[in-house]
Amino acid sequence: MEQPPRSERPERREPWIVGVSGASGTPYAAAVLRALLAAGESVDLVVSRAARLTLLDETGVSFRDGHWQEDLRSWLARGADGKPDAYLAELPDLSGDAVRCWRPGDLAAGPSSGSYRARGMLIVPASTAAVAGVSLGLSKDLLQRAASVTLKERRPLVVVVRETPLAGQTLRQLVELDEAGAVVLPASPAFYAGASQLQDAVDFVAGRALDAVGVAHDLYRRWRGELGGGAARSAHHS
């Protein structure tokens, strides 16, 4: 059968899966999501049941399956300092196909299968429960199942663990994830980039997560081999 011209073929969507677990740190997830969308990437979003409680506690946003676009916009518009409309003007239209949101208990969802097209997955923030579930292959919800699929398909998986201190059991599970091919990326901000506000520290962690999967962004000032750059930036913004 004759193939239609390339320009007439439907564009193949290949999203990044973003899983949000119940750990504290929903501003990290918001920063990653904003940057992915700003880079023109498509996103499949999985917000766990526990994450919805954390999101409500940290931001006041109630994430509802039936109104997820409205709730996602409210969440992404909010800065780490709690200002409700800090990023509203920068947000793209969420009504198209740029973002798909899957119910956390839907084990028949697209990301539950290896044949579903995806570029990789970021779990941000990753709770110790999510770390345990993925390392053990429990697949008790869609977030864990999608992560297991990402590993078995040899796609990039970034686990932004947000817990302190870390117990020995969790440390061993993180080593197992590393050995399975995941990037274990603690939510540990650096200060050489000149962090002067809470959002700067959040953006550094989000930026490093995106660096791990090769997505371009301008979330933080990169090290340039020159001492004093971070202090100068902090003084400029003070």
PADO-653225 format. One record per residue (C-alpha): chain; y, x, z. Coordinates in nm, 3 decimals. Example, Ala and Ser with C-alpha at 12.3 -4.5 7.8 and 13.67 -1.06 7.14 Angstrom:
<drenros>
<seba->A&c2->-0.450&c1->1.230&c3->0.780>
<seba->A&c2->-0.106&c1->1.367&c3->0.714>
</drenros>
This chain:
<drenros>
<seba->A&c2->0.000&c1->0.000&c3->0.000>
<seba->A&c2->0.343&c1->0.131&c3->-0.092>
<seba->A&c2->0.553&c1->0.227&c3->0.208>
<seba->A&c2->0.911&c1->0.098&c3->0.233>
<seba->A&c2->1.190&c1->0.358&c3->0.211>
<seba->A&c2->1.242&c1->0.545&c3->0.538>
<seba->A&c2->1.585&c1->0.386&c3->0.583>
<seba->A&c2->1.425&c1->0.040&c3->0.576>
<seba->A&c2->1.147&c1->0.109&c3->0.824>
<seba->A&c2->1.195&c1->-0.021&c3->1.179>
<seba->A&c2->1.316&c1->0.249&c3->1.414>
<seba->A&c2->1.043&c1->0.361&c3->1.652>
<seba->A&c2->1.161&c1->0.331&c3->2.009>
<seba->A&c2->1.048&c1->0.619&c3->2.230>
<seba->A&c2->1.202&c1->0.577&c3->2.576>
<seba->A&c2->1.215&c1->0.781&c3->2.890>
<seba->A&c2->1.043&c1->0.597&c3->3.174>
<seba->A&c2->1.247&c1->0.603&c3->3.494>
<seba->A&c2->1.062&c1->0.506&c3->3.808>
<seba->A&c2->1.262&c1->0.434&c3->4.123>
<seba->A&c2->1.061&c1->0.442&c3->4.445>
<seba->A&c2->1.156&c1->0.334&c3->4.794>
<seba->A&c2->1.296&c1->0.667&c3->4.917>
<seba->A&c2->1.661&c1->0.686&c3->5.014>
<seba->A&c2->1.865&c1->0.818&c3->4.723>
<seba->A&c2->1.935&c1->0.535&c3->4.478>
<seba->A&c2->2.259&c1->0.711&c3->4.366>
<seba->A&c2->2.038&c1->0.986&c3->4.217>
<seba->A&c2->1.860&c1->0.726&c3->4.004>
<seba->A&c2->2.191&c1->0.571&c3->3.898>
<seba->A&c2->2.327&c1->0.909&c3->3.787>
<seba->A&c2->2.012&c1->0.984&c3->3.585>
<seba->A&c2->2.021&c1->0.642&c3->3.420>
<seba->A&c2->2.390&c1->0.668&c3->3.330>
<seba->A&c2->2.341&c1->1.012&c3->3.179>
<seba->A&c2->2.034&c1->0.908&c3->2.976>
<seba->A&c2->2.223&c1->0.614&c3->2.829>
<seba->A&c2->2.532&c1->0.828&c3->2.763>
<seba->A&c2->2.308&c1->1.071&c3->2.571>
<seba->A&c2->2.188&c1->0.785&c3->2.350>
<seba->A&c2->1.840&c1->0.778&c3->2.503>
<seba->A&c2->1.644&c1->0.458&c3->2.555>
<seba->A&c2->1.501&c1->0.382&c3->2.898>
<seba->A&c2->1.209&c1->0.188&c3->3.039>
<seba->A&c2->1.294&c1->0.111&c3->3.402>
<seba->A&c2->1.051&c1->0.043&c3->3.686>
<seba->A&c2->1.209&c1->-0.038&c3->4.022>
<seba->A&c2->0.941&c1->-0.064&c3->4.290>
<seba->A&c2->0.940&c1->-0.336&c3->4.552>
<seba->A&c2->1.030&c1->-0.085&c3->4.822>
<seba->A&c2->1.310&c1->0.056&c3->4.605>
<seba->A&c2->1.469&c1->-0.289&c3->4.585>
<seba->A&c2->1.498&c1->-0.295&c3->4.964>
<seba->A&c2->1.650&c1->0.053&c3->4.966>
<seba->A&c2->1.890&c1->-0.041&c3->4.686>
<seba->A&c2->2.004&c1->-0.347&c3->4.877>
<seba->A&c2->2.054&c1->-0.140&c3->5.191>
<seba->A&c2->2.239&c1->0.149&c3->5.022>
<seba->A&c2->2.451&c1->-0.043&c3->4.771>
<seba->A&c2->2.441&c1->-0.414&c3->4.856>
<seba->A&c2->2.291&c1->-0.482&c3->4.512>
<seba->A&c2->1.998&c1->-0.723&c3->4.504>
<seba->A&c2->1.777&c1->-0.627&c3->4.207>
<seba->A&c2->1.618&c1->-0.944&c3->4.065>
<seba->A&c2->1.370&c1->-0.957&c3->3.778>
<seba->A&c2->1.532&c1->-1.268&c3->3.635>
<seba->A&c2->1.882&c1->-1.115&c3->3.642>
<seba->A&c2->1.805&c1->-0.746&c3->3.608>
<seba->A&c2->2.070&c1->-0.670&c3->3.344>
<seba->A&c2->2.346&c1->-0.811&c3->3.563>
<seba->A&c2->2.211&c1->-0.634&c3->3.870>
<seba->A&c2->2.158&c1->-0.306&c3->3.685>
<seba->A&c2->2.518&c1->-0.311&c3->3.564>
<seba->A&c2->2.642&c1->-0.366&c3->3.919>
<seba->A&c2->2.426&c1->-0.079&c3->4.042>
<seba->A&c2->2.521&c1->0.170&c3->3.768>
<seba->A&c2->2.890&c1->0.087&c3->3.799>
<seba->A&c2->2.889&c1->0.196&c3->4.164>
<seba->A&c2->2.968&c1->0.553&c3->4.261>
<seba->A&c2->2.786&c1->0.747&c3->4.529>
<seba->A&c2->3.085&c1->0.688&c3->4.758>
<seba->A&c2->3.035&c1->0.312&c3->4.735>
<seba->A&c2->3.325&c1->0.229&c3->4.502>
<seba->A&c2->3.190&c1->-0.074&c3->4.314>
<seba->A&c2->3.351&c1->-0.017&c3->3.972>
<seba->A&c2->3.372&c1->0.363&c3->3.954>
<seba->A&c2->3.171&c1->0.379&c3->3.629>
<seba->A&c2->3.212&c1->0.028&c3->3.493>
<seba->A&c2->3.429&c1->0.133&c3->3.197>
<seba->A&c2->3.173&c1->0.397&c3->3.090>
<seba->A&c2->2.865&c1->0.175&c3->3.085>
<seba->A&c2->2.713&c1->0.077&c3->2.750>
<seba->A&c2->2.604&c1->-0.272&c3->2.656>
<seba->A&c2->2.280&c1->-0.339&c3->2.845>
<seba->A&c2->2.192&c1->-0.654&c3->2.652>
<seba->A&c2->2.021&c1->-0.474&c3->2.362>
<seba->A&c2->1.707&c1->-0.262&c3->2.352>
<seba->A&c2->1.851&c1->0.047&c3->2.519>
<seba->A&c2->1.692&c1->-0.054&c3->2.850>
<seba->A&c2->1.375&c1->-0.246&c3->2.919>
<seba->A&c2->1.292&c1->-0.339&c3->3.275>
<seba->A&c2->0.930&c1->-0.393&c3->3.378>
<seba->A&c2->0.813&c1->-0.576&c3->3.687>
<seba->A&c2->0.672&c1->-0.333&c3->3.944>
<seba->A&c2->0.341&c1->-0.519&c3->3.974>
<seba->A&c2->0.284&c1->-0.566&c3->3.600>
<seba->A&c2->-0.015&c1->-0.341&c3->3.530>
<seba->A&c2->-0.034&c1->-0.482&c3->3.177>
<seba->A&c2->0.318&c1->-0.354&c3->3.097>
<seba->A&c2->0.378&c1->-0.114&c3->2.811>
<seba->A&c2->0.404&c1->0.204&c3->3.022>
<seba->A&c2->0.062&c1->0.135&c3->3.176>
<seba->A&c2->-0.107&c1->0.248&c3->2.855>
<seba->A&c2->-0.124&c1->0.590&c3->2.695>
<seba->A&c2->-0.084&c1->0.435&c3->2.350>
<seba->A&c2->0.261&c1->0.306&c3->2.446>
<seba->A&c2->0.526&c1->0.537&c3->2.301>
<seba->A&c2->0.725&c1->0.725&c3->2.564>
<seba->A&c2->0.889&c1->1.066&c3->2.582>
<seba->A&c2->0.806&c1->1.123&c3->2.946>
<seba->A&c2->0.891&c1->1.001&c3->3.293>
<seba->A&c2->1.125&c1->1.077&c3->3.580>
<seba->A&c2->1.055&c1->0.946&c3->3.931>
<seba->A&c2->1.391&c1->0.949&c3->4.105>
<seba->A&c2->1.398&c1->0.935&c3->4.397>
<seba->A&c2->1.031&c1->0.992&c3->4.476>
<seba->A&c2->0.910&c1->0.883&c3->4.818>
<seba->A&c2->0.620&c1->1.055&c3->4.993>
<seba->A&c2->0.418&c1->0.737&c3->4.935>
<seba->A&c2->0.483&c1->0.765&c3->4.560>
<seba->A&c2->0.395&c1->1.135&c3->4.569>
<seba->A&c2->0.065&c1->1.055&c3->4.744>
<seba->A&c2->-0.018&c1->0.769&c3->4.509>
<seba->A&c2->0.045&c1->0.972&c3->4.194>
<seba->A&c2->-0.132&c1->1.285&c3->4.318>
<seba->A&c2->-0.439&c1->1.080&c3->4.414>
<seba->A&c2->-0.430&c1->0.869&c3->4.098>
<seba->A&c2->-0.420&c1->0.541&c3->4.291>
<seba->A&c2->-0.222&c1->0.342&c3->4.031>
<seba->A&c2->-0.151&c1->0.075&c3->4.292>
<seba->A&c2->0.162&c1->-0.038&c3->4.107>
<seba->A&c2->0.326&c1->0.018&c3->3.768>
<seba->A&c2->0.527&c1->0.319&c3->3.884>
<seba->A&c2->0.215&c1->0.504&c3->3.993>
<seba->A&c2->0.017&c1->0.394&c3->3.687>
<seba->A&c2->0.293&c1->0.502&c3->3.447>
<seba->A&c2->0.308&c1->0.842&c3->3.618>
<seba->A&c2->-0.069&c1->0.884&c3->3.591>
<seba->A&c2->-0.052&c1->0.793&c3->3.222>
<seba->A&c2->0.230&c1->1.043&c3->3.171>
<seba->A&c2->0.018&c1->1.320&c3->3.321>
<seba->A&c2->-0.298&c1->1.237&c3->3.129>
<seba->A&c2->-0.104&c1->1.219&c3->2.803>
<seba->A&c2->0.051&c1->1.562&c3->2.880>
<seba->A&c2->0.403&c1->1.425&c3->2.867>
<seba->A&c2->0.684&c1->1.559&c3->3.089>
<seba->A&c2->0.685&c1->1.420&c3->3.443>
<seba->A&c2->0.966&c1->1.505&c3->3.686>
<seba->A&c2->0.921&c1->1.412&c3->4.051>
<seba->A&c2->1.251&c1->1.417&c3->4.239>
<seba->A&c2->1.113&c1->1.412&c3->4.591>
<seba->A&c2->1.358&c1->1.295&c3->4.858>
<seba->A&c2->1.224&c1->1.352&c3->5.206>
<seba->A&c2->1.285&c1->1.594&c3->5.490>
<seba->A&c2->1.108&c1->1.750&c3->5.667>
<seba->A&c2->0.795&c1->1.759&c3->5.456>
<seba->A&c2->0.453&c1->1.733&c3->5.621>
<seba->A&c2->0.172&c1->1.965&c3->5.520>
<seba->A&c2->-0.017&c1->1.682&c3->5.352>
<seba->A&c2->0.281&c1->1.600&c3->5.130>
<seba->A&c2->0.331&c1->1.968&c3->5.048>
<seba->A&c2->-0.030&c1->1.992&c3->4.935>
<seba->A&c2->0.012&c1->1.680&c3->4.721>
<seba->A&c2->0.323&c1->1.828&c3->4.561>
<seba->A&c2->0.127&c1->2.143&c3->4.477>
<seba->A&c2->-0.140&c1->1.923&c3->4.318>
<seba->A&c2->0.125&c1->1.752&c3->4.106>
<seba->A&c2->0.262&c1->2.089&c3->4.001>
<seba->A&c2->-0.086&c1->2.205&c3->3.903>
<seba->A&c2->-0.133&c1->1.883&c3->3.704>
<seba->A&c2->0.176&c1->1.966&c3->3.498>
<seba->A&c2->0.455&c1->1.779&c3->3.675>
<seba->A&c2->0.790&c1->1.935&c3->3.762>
<seba->A&c2->0.848&c1->1.899&c3->4.137>
<seba->A&c2->1.224&c1->1.885&c3->4.181>
<seba->A&c2->1.348&c1->1.835&c3->4.538>
<seba->A&c2->1.673&c1->1.642&c3->4.573>
<seba->A&c2->1.844&c1->1.960&c3->4.688>
<seba->A&c2->2.203&c1->2.002&c3->4.563>
<seba->A&c2->2.361&c1->2.343&c3->4.511>
<seba->A&c2->2.726&c1->2.421&c3->4.576>
<seba->A&c2->2.807&c1->2.698&c3->4.328>
<seba->A&c2->2.909&c1->2.420&c3->4.087>
<seba->A&c2->3.207&c1->2.345&c3->4.312>
<seba->A&c2->3.100&c1->2.022&c3->4.477>
<seba->A&c2->3.399&c1->1.865&c3->4.646>
<seba->A&c2->3.282&c1->1.504&c3->4.658>
<seba->A&c2->2.955&c1->1.329&c3->4.732>
<seba->A&c2->2.918&c1->1.233&c3->4.365>
<seba->A&c2->2.926&c1->1.601&c3->4.266>
<seba->A&c2->2.624&c1->1.676&c3->4.484>
<seba->A&c2->2.440&c1->1.372&c3->4.343>
<seba->A&c2->2.524&c1->1.468&c3->3.985>
<seba->A&c2->2.392&c1->1.821&c3->4.035>
<seba->A&c2->2.047&c1->1.693&c3->4.130>
<seba->A&c2->2.051&c1->1.436&c3->3.848>
<seba->A&c2->2.158&c1->1.705&c3->3.604>
<seba->A&c2->1.879&c1->1.940&c3->3.707>
<seba->A&c2->1.628&c1->1.656&c3->3.658>
<seba->A&c2->1.759&c1->1.602&c3->3.306>
<seba->A&c2->1.753&c1->1.978&c3->3.240>
<seba->A&c2->1.381&c1->1.970&c3->3.320>
<seba->A&c2->1.319&c1->1.726&c3->3.032>
<seba->A&c2->1.571&c1->1.876&c3->2.790>
<seba->A&c2->1.828&c1->1.595&c3->2.784>
<seba->A&c2->2.185&c1->1.714&c3->2.725>
<seba->A&c2->2.451&c1->1.617&c3->2.978>
<seba->A&c2->2.773&c1->1.737&c3->3.140>
<seba->A&c2->2.701&c1->1.633&c3->3.497>
<seba->A&c2->2.773&c1->1.968&c3->3.663>
<seba->A&c2->2.931&c1->2.308&c3->3.609>
<seba->A&c2->2.666&c1->2.558&c3->3.509>
<seba->A&c2->2.643&c1->2.908&c3->3.650>
<seba->A&c2->2.828&c1->3.152&c3->3.423>
<seba->A&c2->2.764&c1->3.479&c3->3.599>
<seba->A&c2->3.110&c1->3.485&c3->3.756>
<seba->A&c2->3.170&c1->3.470&c3->4.129>
<seba->A&c2->3.430&c1->3.232&c3->4.268>
<seba->A&c2->3.411&c1->2.960&c3->4.003>
<seba->A&c2->3.277&c1->2.700&c3->4.243>
<seba->A&c2->3.543&c1->2.771&c3->4.505>
<seba->A&c2->3.817&c1->2.750&c3->4.244>
<seba->A&c2->3.690&c1->2.413&c3->4.121>
<seba->A&c2->3.667&c1->2.279&c3->4.476>
<seba->A&c2->4.025&c1->2.389&c3->4.548>
<seba->A&c2->4.144&c1->2.226&c3->4.226>
<seba->A&c2->3.991&c1->1.892&c3->4.326>
<seba->A&c2->4.100&c1->1.903&c3->4.691>
</drenros>
